[in-house]
């Protein structure tokens, strides 16, 4: 009887588990919450993680920093430059964990398995540019790690649209498949086609609002992609400070390659440049159409500047 009473008392005084963020609907568990519960269940078995420890003292771990975007903003260049730092361990390929459902259903253990082996003092970084424009990603990242440090690299929205088209155009050319001219995407019924996906990806303020619902602005460092191309070292210095890394990357790590037309990297006497797919010439666009595109982005850019409290040298 005494044991029964003691059990009843413990049930009464046991505190309720409070979710990390208020639920929108307390009467029904949302699909996102259900998936997150399954993720936590999958990663609750600590024994699973022990298999990821290497004999040299390195292990695979969840990233502490993610480069969330933006597509054609310079994410690969940023990751390669950041990898010059000895305290950075970077995932080689884009993981697409938070935006691809087939990957997300695999759980956090699968995500860990995609990470590089790193030493305890190193910061693990992964980059997937599609994260920034995917509405479901911010909440998923927040549920995994509320203290996540995020890197976002942006460039002139009009230029980003042209780069977006150029990448898809060359992908089709390599497969010997025809692809429409950029004018066919930008113009619809004689007007600017604002439904074109490449244009939507450049509406930075819309996507940024979604991230700021979950992460404070001081957890999101914005890299100026246009400046990174012209003079990379100052931008990388800012990234080092944001990630609280010791200053290890120097101006001597960068040199301008006249043949390629952009900066390449020098590390311990070894030189390397980005893939030949980077820095491709944009298609020729009618001046009036380009001006119309720049005019369209004027107000969205202004809203973005107000949102983040800084301006960029964009048209």
N, C-alpha and C positions, 0 to 999 in steps of 0.2 A: 504493500500500500504506500509506504514512504517513497519507494522508488517511482511509483506511478505519479505521486504528487510532485516529486522533484522534476520529472520529465515534463509535466504540464507547465510548471513554472518556467522552465527553460524555453519552451515553445512560445510562451507569452512574452518574455523579455528579449527574445532573439531579435536583433535589429533587422529592418527590412533592407534589402540590397537596393541601393539607389543607382539608377543608370547614370553614366557619365554626362549625358545631356538629357533634358526633359523630353519625354516622349510626346509626339504630336497627338496621338490618340491613346489614352491610357486604357481603353476598353478592349483594344485589339492590338496584337503585336504586328508591326509592319513586316513586309517581306524582307526589307534590309536588316531589321533587327534579328529576324529568324536566321538569315544567312550568317550574320555576325556571331550569333550564339553557336552555330555549327563550327565556325572558324575557331572560336575560342576552345571549343570542345576538342577539335582536332589537334590543337597545339598545347593542350593541357598535359599531354604525356611527355614529360621532360626526357624520358629515356630515348624518345625518337631523335632528340637534338644531339645526343651524345655521339651518334654515328657520324655527325658532321665535323667532329674535332679531328684535326690532323696531328700526326706525331711531332711535327715541328712547332707546335704551339699555336697554329692558326686554326680558325674555325669559320664556318659560315654563320652569318647572323643577319637579322633584319636590318635594313638600311636605316641610318640615322639622318640621312639627307636624300632627298629626291629632286631631280631636275624634272619639273612637271611640264615644261614647255618653253616656248611655243613652237609648233611645227614650222620648219624653215626659218627659225629664228637664230640658229647657230648653236643648237644644243650639242651636236657632236663636237664642234670646235671647243665649246666650253668644257665638256667632259675630258677631252684629250688634254687641254691645258691644265685643268685641275689635277689630272693624273700625274702631272710632273711633281706634285707634292708627295713626299715619302709617307705622309700620314693618311693618304687617301687610297682606298681600295675600290675600284669601280667595276661594276658589272659591264661586260663587253657589249651585250646586245640589249635591245629594248625588250623589257619583260612583259609589258601589257597585262600586269596582274589585276589592277584595279578597274580597268575599262573593258576587258574581255571576259565575258561571263564564264566561258569554258575554263579559263585560267583561275578566275576568282573562286569558283566552286571547289577547286583543288585544295584550298585552305592555305594558311600561313606556312605550314611545313613545306609545301611545294614552293612557295615564294622564297623561303630561306634557301632551298636547294638551288635556286637560280643565282644566288649571290656568290661573289668570289670569296676565296679563303682569305681571311685578314687576321692581323695580330690584334690583341686587345686594345692597343693604343690607337689603332687606325679607325677612320670613319668610313663606313661602307656607303657607297653612292650608287644609285641606279637612275637611269633617265629614260622616260617614255614621254615624248612631246604631246601625245594625244591626251594625256591626263588633264591638261589645263582646260580643254574645251569640252570635257565629258562631265555632264551634270552630276553623275552619281559618284564620281571619284573623291571629291573633297570629304564627304562624310565617311567614306570607307577608309581613307587615310587617317582621318581623325580617330576613328574607332580603333585603329591599330596602334597609333601613337600620337597623343595630343601634343607632344613636345617636338614633333617633327620639324626639322629645318628645311625649308623649301627654296629651291632656286628656280627663278623664272627669267628666261632671256627673251627680250622683245626687240623688234626692229620696226622701222617705218611700215605701217599697215599696208600701204599701197605696194611697196616693194615686196612685202611678204606674200601678197596675193600673186604677184608675177612669179616669185620663186616657187610657190605652191604649184602653179600651172606648169612651170618649166620641169619640175621633177616628174610629174605625171606624164608629160609629153615625151620626155626621154625614156621613161619606162616603157611606153608604148612603142617607141621607135626601136628600142633594143629587141623587142619581140616581133618586130616587123608588122606592127598593127597600126592602122591609120588613126589619127587623133585630130579632132576639130581644132580650128584656130582659136586663140584666146578671145578674139572678138565674139565668137559664137557663144562663149560662156558669159562674157561680160555684158552683152547686149540682148535684151528680150523686148520685142515689140517696140523697138526704137529707144528704149530706156535702159538705164543701168539695171542689170539683173541682180537685185539684192538677195535673191534666194540662192545664188551661187555659193556653194559650201566654202570656197576659199575666202570669200568676202566675210562670211559669218565668222570664220576662225580669226579674223582680224578685228572683230568688235571686242577688244580687250576688256572694256569696262563691264560688259555683261558677264563674262566668264570670271573676272576678278571678284565681282560681287558674290558669286557663289562660293569662292574660296574664303572670302572674309566672313562668311557665316560661321566658319569653323575655326579659322586660324587668325590670330591677330596679325596686323601688318608687319610687326617686327619679327615675325617668324617667316616672312616671305621676302627674300632678297631679289630685287629686280636688276638684272644685268642688261646694260644697254648694248644690244647686239650690233648696232651700227658702229659704236665706238670700239667694240671688241674686235671688229674687222680692221679698223683703221689704226688702232693703237691698243693692243691686247693687254699689255702689262698693268696699267692702272686699274682696269676692270677686274683683273684676277687678284690684285692686291685687295680690293674691296671684298671679294668673295672669301679670301683667306681670313679677313677680319670678321666677317659675318659668321664663319664656321669656327672662329676662335682657334685658328691654326697658327702655329709659329710661322713667321715670314721666311719661307724657304724658296719660293719661286722668284727668279730675278729677271731683269730686262734682257740679260744675256741668253735666256732660254728661248727668245724669239728672234727670228730673222725674216726679213722680207724676201720672198722668192719672186723675182721679176718675171720669170717664165710663167708661173701660175697666177701671179697677180694678187697674192695674199700672203699673210704671215704663216711661216712654218715653225716647227719646234726643234730645239736642240737640247738634248739631255745626255749628260756624261759623254759628250763628244759624238753622240749618235744623233743624226738629223732625220726628221720624218715630217711628212706633210699629210694633209687630209686626203681622202680618196678623190680621184679625178672627177667624181660626180659632184663635188663641192665647187662652188665658184663658177658654175656655168653661166654663160651669157643669157640674159632674159630676152624674150621675143620682142621685136619692134612693135610698139603700140602707138596708134594714132595719138598725137599730142592732145587733141580735144577730149578723147576718151580717157586718157590718163588724168587730165585735169578734172574730169567729171568724177573719176574714182577718188581722187584726192579731196575733192570738195565734199563728197559723201562722207568721208571719214573725219571731216573737220569737227563736227559736234561730238561724235563718239570719242574722239581723242581728247577733247576738252573735258568730257565727263570722266575719262580715265585719269587725267592729270589731277583733277580735283579729288578723285577717290584715293589716290596713292600719295598725294601731297608733293608731287614733283613733276617737272615737265621734261619732254624729250624733243629733240630737234627733228620733228617729223613734218612733212608737208601739211 
